[in-house]
Amino acid sequence: MKLDLLYEFQPKIGPYAEPFPHGQKKAEQQTYQEALAEISYADTLGFQTAWVVEHHFRQGRSASPSNEAVLAALSQRTRNIRLGFGVVLLPAGFQHPVRVAEKVATVDLLSGGRVEWGTGRSTPNEQLAFGVPADDRSRELWQEAFEFVIAAWTNEKLSWKSPSIDFPERFITPRPYQDPHPPAWLAAASETSAFNAGRLGLGLLSFALMQPVSKMAEHIATYRRGQAECITPLPAFANDRVGAYTLVHCTDDPEEAARYGLWDSVRWWYQNLAEFTLEWELAHLSAEEKAQVFPLLEPTIRGDIDIRSYTEQDMVIIGTPEECLEKILRYEQAGVDQLLCYTQFGTLPHEKVLRSIELLGTKVIPELENRGHRVDYEKLFGGV
């Protein structure tokens, strides 16, 4: 397994007493400064990929609507770590797919070919604001936009005519540094999306939330069944890697971590997620889908956040380097190739996040490297 990082750029509103907008501005500025420093440090420690989200309107949770700008900045501050769009929102209402082709290719050029291209359909909170259908129609719109981007990268000129995309023939530039294009991924929270990712030849970004590792293993098994039905990949080449994310905090002293607010930050993160899900997700899911995707949602919404259960089931990875390694290996056993470590959450102090990244890089990553990998990363990326 490889260790990655995932960043939502969550503002730390708590420490600031000033009312909106000054407190919000300060929190956002601090979050960006700290995140860029943390990722730059991780670049020296053997982390595989830094993923940056595209989220809109996520009050208190994410201030990262323009991940292409963040990744472009990181391309000039880092040398080794790969740069992941985690994800680009593709249905054409969010942005014209020609702009996606241009932006992603530009970051790939600036980084010397280090881009991982994750895609997704988003949630009703964002879909409805941009005029994107908040139902299964968005799946068709996602696929058409995806096909458009691949065509833009692999054809000399491109024209397109459909009910959702009307584009006259143009020469599109730049082209990606990687040939024929960056590896492609699909964000998936449901069994249907996981199966489709496999069937279409895309890497799986498993964003199945609030689930034990055993449920994630089932999610990955569904993805592998989809892979078995893949005849012609949707991109120019298949990507069969699985990435999954969870909260990760590695510490020298668990008792000290409790004193600087670690467990309060975990509780806040899950409570915030539950509240968002209640407001924007549940109305669009069947009872069966709710049980599958969010099995622990109801108690979390009630505020009954059983941290002990979360740690026992390895839903979060928290502890000393030895304890973290033991939990991380359970994700490896479940079939995860790249673990996206969400390290900047709640009100964790910047220096403690840096120390967590340092411990993961110096104590955990070497042990993972000694175990080898299912994926031949040297062949994929020339030694990355």
DOMAR-908408 format. One record per residue (C-alpha): x, y, z; residue in one letter. Coordinates in steps of 0.1 Angstrom, whole numbers, plus 5000, padded with zeros to 4 digits. Layout:
BEGIN
XYZa
...
REM end
This chain:
BEGIN
500050005000m
501050364994k
500050655017l
498450965002d
497051285016l
493551435011l
492851795017y
489451975019e
490952295032f
488652305062q
488852655079p
489552645116k
486752875127i
486952795164g
490052985174p
488753315160y
486353525180a
485753785153e
482353765136p
481853705099f
483453795075p
486753875093h
486953545113g
486153345082q
488853525061k
491453465088k
490553105091a
490753045053e
494053225050q
495553015078q
494252695064t
495752755030y
499152855044q
499252555067e
498052305040a
500652415015l
503352385041a
502152035052e
501951905016i
505352045008s
506851865038y
505051545029a
506751574995d
510151495012t
508851195031l
507650945004g
503951015003f
502550904969q
499851164961t
498251474975a
494551494966w
492751824967v
488951834966v
486552054945e
483752154969h
481352444967h
479252604995f
480552375023r
480252625052q
482752535079g
483952225061r
485752315029s
487152625012a
488552454981s
486352534950p
489352564926s
491652264931n
493452334898e
494852654913a
495952474945v
497552194925l
499252444902a
500752614932a
501852274946l
503452184913s
505952464919q
506552384956r
507052004953t
509151764932r
508051414939n
504551384952i
501851324926r
498951574925l
495451444926g
492251614915f
490051464941g
487751534922v
486851744892v
483051784891l
482251684855l
478551714845p
478552004821a
476552234843g
479452274867f
481952374840q
482352324803h
484352004797p
486752184775v
487752394805r
488352064824v
490651944796a
492552264796e
492952304834k
493951944841v
496451934812a
497952264824t
498652134859v
500051814843d
502452024823l
503452244852l
504151934874s
506051744848g
503451474845g
502451414881r
498651454878v
496051194889e
492651284874w
489751204897g
486151284886t
482751274901g
479151384900r
478951564934s
475851594957t
472551784956p
473952074975n
476252154946e
474252004918q
471152204924l
473052534926a
474652474892f
471552344874g
472851984874v
470151714879p
470251564914a
469351224902d
470650944880d
470551174850r
473851324863s
475450984857r
474851014820e
476051384820l
479251284839w
480051014813q
479451234783e
481651504798a
484351244806f
484351124770e
484551484758f
487751544779v
489451224767i
488551314731a
489951664736a
493251524748w
493551254721t
492351414689n
493951694668e
490651884666k
487351824682l
483651914676s
480651794696w
476951804692k
474451684718s
471651814739p
473951894767s
477251994749i
477252194717d
480952274707f
482252384673p
485452234659e
488452374677r
492152294683f
492452244721i
495652324739t
497652234760p
497951864758r
498851664790p
502451594798y
501551224804q
500951024772d
498050984763p
496651144795h
496751124833p
495350814851p
491650854855a
489550774887w
485950784897l
484750894932a
482250634944a
480150624976a
477550364965s
477750004953e
476450114919t
479150374914s
481850134926a
480749864901f
480550124873n
484150244881a
485349894875g
483249834845r
484550154828l
488150094836g
488650364861l
490450374894g
488150364924l
488250654949l
486250494977s
484350774995f
481950535012a
481550715044l
480850605080m
481650235073q
483849985090p
486749835070v
484749515065s
482149715046k
484849885026m
486149545016a
482649465002e
482749794983h
486049704967i
484849344959a
481949514940t
484549724921y
486549414912r
483349244898r
482849554877g
486449524864q
485749174853a
483149304829e
485349584815c
485949514778i
486949854765t
488050114791p
486350454789l
489750634791p
492550554767a
493950304793f
492650124823a
493450214859n
492849934884d
493950104916r
491750154947v
492050454969g
490150505001a
490250775027y
489850815064t
490851045092l
494550975102v
496551115131h
499850965142c
501251085176t
504051025199d
501851055230d
498050965227p
497351135261e
498851465249e
496851435217a
493651415238a
494651735256r
495151925223y
491751835211g
492151525189l
489051345199w
486951665200d
488151715164s
487051365154v
483651415169r
483151745152w
484151605119w
481651315120y
478851535134q
479351795107n
479351525081l
476151375095a
474351705095e
475351775059f
474251435049t
470851475066l
470251805049e
471451725014w
471751345008e
468951145025l
466051285005a
467551154973h
468350794985l
466150494990s
465950325024a
468150045011e
470750294998e
470750475031k
471450155050a
474250065026q
475950395022v
475450545057f
475050255082p
476150465112l
474450785102l
471450785124e
473250755157p
475751015146t
473051265137i
471651215172r
475151305186g
475750945197d
479250935182i
480850625195d
484550705191i
485550375207r
483550185180s
485150395153y
488650315165t
487949945171e
486549905136q
489450105122d
487050365107m
489650615119v
493450555122i
494750715153i
497550625176g
501250575178t
503150475146p
502950105156e
499250135162e
498650325130c
500650065110l
498549785124e
495349965114k
496650065080i
497449705072l
493749615076r
493049855048y
495649675027e
494049345035q
490649485024a
492149564989g
493149924992v
496250034971d
496450394983q
495150515016l
494250885014l
495151015049c
492851305060y
495151475085t
494051835086q
490651815104f
488851995132g
491052225152t
494252015152l
497252245157p
499352285126h
502552165143e
500751845154k
499651775119v
503251825107l
504451585134r
501751335123s
502951355087i
506551315099e
505751005119l
503850855090l
506650935066g
509550805088t
508050525107k
505050385087v
505850435050i
509250245052p
507349945067e
504849965039l
507549985013e
509249675027n
506049485021r
505949564984g
502949654963h
500249494942r
500649774917v
504049824899d
504450194906y
507950204891e
506450084858k
503550324860l
505450634869f
509150564864g
510150514900g
507650744919v
REM end
